[in-house]
Amino acid sequence: MEFNKVIEKRRTIRDFQDKLVPESIIEYAIENAFKAPTYNHLRDWDFIIINGLESKLKLIESEHLDKIINITDLEKLFEKEDIVKKEMYLDAIPKQKKMILTAPSVIVVLFKPKTKVEKAKTIYDLNCLASVWTCIENFLLSLAEHDVFGVTFIPQNIDSIKAKLEIPVDLEIASIIPIGYMANDAKILKQKTINIPERIHFEKW
Ligand SMILES: Cc1cc2nc3c(=O)[nH]c(=O)nc-3n(C[C@H](O)[C@H](O)[C@H](O)COP(=O)(O)O)c2cc1C
């Protein structure tokens, strides 16, 4: 597929069809993920492919996603926000548990930190995190080429997930990515329009 078509096609999807993603598509996306640039040339990344309910429930339990969400409270919380951002949160927040449960596969992306994130003092210390996100973008683009979409969920309770999924202590979780084919009524949220020329600067800001 043409490069610009893949870039256009990749969107965050939180509503999935009940249809398995072939392992070959996931593995090909992981191969492409490993072609991304990396800060130390080592590409210290790992992928856990979760297909079973038991492991999905471990993620939901660790992240306390079982709480009931009151839409009126949520609307109040975002009432003063930019409309595009508000629409995104009002759609996304209630779907955090469902998207993990209904995605046919959930991918946990791991990286080896050079410096513990909480000890980072400079941007340089976060090169490992920056690198794993270049890898995640390659992964998402490769899936999109095959009509498979995902949503990058960022966990808060990493230690709990690491313990439940037996992840080595020296690795960190960059993202948990429910993936699948888009449901027929999947919500594709508006992207904020950016005036690109305004964002490009020459010689100085
Ligand atoms: C670093 C990062 C963190 C994100 N965290 C979440 C998340 O926790 N839950 C979620 O549903 N979406 C999450 N997203 C998805 C964004 O909401 C989405 O990328 C954004 O709204 C833009 O939409 P688009 O990807 O369709 O262009 C995250 C995306 C990024 C890059």
Ligand as a Chemical Component Dictionary entry (heavy atoms), coordinates in Angstrom:
data_LIG
# 
_chem_comp.id                   LIG 
_chem_comp.type                 NON-POLYMER 
_chem_comp.pdbx_formal_charge   0 
_chem_comp.three_letter_code    LIG 
# 
loop_
_chem_comp_atom.comp_id 
_chem_comp_atom.atom_id 
_chem_comp_atom.alt_atom_id 
_chem_comp_atom.type_symbol 
_chem_comp_atom.charge 
_chem_comp_atom.model_Cartn_x 
_chem_comp_atom.model_Cartn_y 
_chem_comp_atom.model_Cartn_z 
_chem_comp_atom.pdbx_ordinal 
LIG C1  C1  C 0 1.215  8.351  24.527 1  
LIG C2  C2  C 0 -0.228 8.039  24.227 2  
LIG C3  C3  C 0 -1.061 7.684  25.264 3  
LIG C4  C4  C 0 -2.412 7.336  25.007 4  
LIG N1  N1  N 0 -3.181 6.868  26.036 5  
LIG C5  C5  C 0 -4.419 6.389  25.756 6  
LIG C6  C6  C 0 -5.159 5.695  26.773 7  
LIG O1  O1  O 0 -4.690 5.462  27.890 8  
LIG N2  N2  N 0 -6.407 5.278  26.450 9  
LIG C7  C7  C 0 -6.959 5.459  25.203 10 
LIG O2  O2  O 0 -8.092 5.042  24.978 11 
LIG N3  N3  N 0 -6.263 6.080  24.221 12 
LIG C8  C8  C 0 -5.004 6.531  24.459 13 
LIG N4  N4  N 0 -4.256 7.104  23.458 14 
LIG C9  C9  C 0 -4.837 7.265  22.105 15 
LIG C10 C10 C 0 -5.127 8.730  21.830 16 
LIG O3  O3  O 0 -6.308 9.112  22.495 17 
LIG C11 C11 C 0 -5.249 8.969  20.313 18 
LIG O4  O4  O 0 -4.029 8.628  19.703 19 
LIG C12 C12 C 0 -5.577 10.428 20.030 20 
LIG O5  O5  O 0 -6.869 10.742 20.476 21 
LIG C13 C13 C 0 -5.465 10.756 18.548 22 
LIG O6  O6  O 0 -6.320 9.959  17.773 23 
LIG P1  P1  P 0 -5.760 9.144  16.507 24 
LIG O7  O7  O 0 -4.731 8.167  17.039 25 
LIG O8  O8  O 0 -6.950 8.457  15.915 26 
LIG O9  O9  O 0 -5.143 10.131 15.579 27 
LIG C14 C14 C 0 -2.917 7.449  23.680 28 
LIG C15 C15 C 0 -2.058 7.841  22.633 29 
LIG C16 C16 C 0 -0.729 8.101  22.895 30 
LIG C17 C17 C 0 0.185  8.478  21.741 31 
# 
loop_
_chem_comp_bond.comp_id 
_chem_comp_bond.atom_id_1 
_chem_comp_bond.atom_id_2 
_chem_comp_bond.value_order 
_chem_comp_bond.pdbx_ordinal 
LIG C1  C2  SING 1  
LIG C2  C3  SING 2  
LIG C2  C16 DOUB 3  
LIG C3  C4  DOUB 4  
LIG C4  N1  SING 5  
LIG C4  C14 SING 6  
LIG N1  C5  DOUB 7  
LIG C5  C6  SING 8  
LIG C5  C8  SING 9  
LIG C6  O1  DOUB 10 
LIG C6  N2  SING 11 
LIG N2  C7  SING 12 
LIG C7  O2  DOUB 13 
LIG C7  N3  SING 14 
LIG N3  C8  DOUB 15 
LIG C8  N4  SING 16 
LIG N4  C9  SING 17 
LIG N4  C14 SING 18 
LIG C9  C10 SING 19 
LIG C10 O3  SING 20 
LIG C10 C11 SING 21 
LIG C11 O4  SING 22 
LIG C11 C12 SING 23 
LIG C12 O5  SING 24 
LIG C12 C13 SING 25 
LIG C13 O6  SING 26 
LIG O6  P1  SING 27 
LIG P1  O7  DOUB 28 
LIG P1  O8  SING 29 
LIG P1  O9  SING 30 
LIG C14 C15 DOUB 31 
LIG C15 C16 SING 32 
LIG C16 C17 SING 33 
# 
